[in-house]
């Protein structure tokens, strides 16, 4: 069914069409406001400009595939396919988007795109949180992901000029209830390093140490190969996609970096390399420069999820530490910040901007007091 497109031309000044020189041109699609603009000129010129305006908008609607009966599910699938075809998104991102689209379509897929209201969005997100998709109540942080994807879809529909305004604009995402990241106390951090060091022959422990001693992301740690060991630094140029296990570039261009080698890391790798070579040889595998630093029991690259599950199981029970792998990165960067300059911290962390320190570097009252004492000593007061 075709859409009915109508145009109105109304005065914005003057007492008659003959005297007016400022006009508002308004377009309506099926009786609903769609687009408007101002025009300077005579009434005849305004009418002609309005006809051009209407024709151009009609062509835009044709090209965008406007259909007043198009459902949210139909448009959401088009949005997802565009992202696939663009080649601008990682496979992992596309898979995550597809899962969110599937969930959204379960609760609102049959709604007409052109008739969706704020209340529809609010009800859908509340339904998702309450278990409408998987039968269990979801955390706010998960629902925020659905809100993000829904907003992206509806914003695209606005750009396609299929709807005038996104119904998500006035719907705030739920407040995050994810646990706030924290840094381990320094004595607990150093004890963990010692405990992990005593397990140098375990590839899992080596992987956790590389993260704790260098602030790596776990996807970066499992991507490292022996030719990334530069002797005095680690070349962090790649990461491993979690879902596919494929190698990809780092999270951002600034993530490509060389992390200076500490004596502790140098000793760790010097001891681990012959141990790994012996283990691989027992399985008929030769260690080469392209061999991953962290391998599983079959001699293949260890998955980031495998490292995650090992730490989740043994972190609290074997080491008495209640933190995530990512919090080990937070911990390293927090203590690094106390001894290095801001730009060195940015480079080593692989951040695109120094403001990321607000997220990763955590407060230390004693360090703050020490900084003030150093300032007092500098000014001699």
Helices and strands as residue ranges (DSSP letters): E 5-11, E 22-29, E 32-40, H 43-64, H 72-86, H 91-108, G 113-115, H 118-130, H 140-159, H 186-197, H 203-214, H 218-221, G 226-228, E 233-236, E 238-240, E 247-249, G 253-255, E 257-260, H 263-281, H 304-319, H 325-337, H 342-349, G 354-356, H 357-360, H 365-379
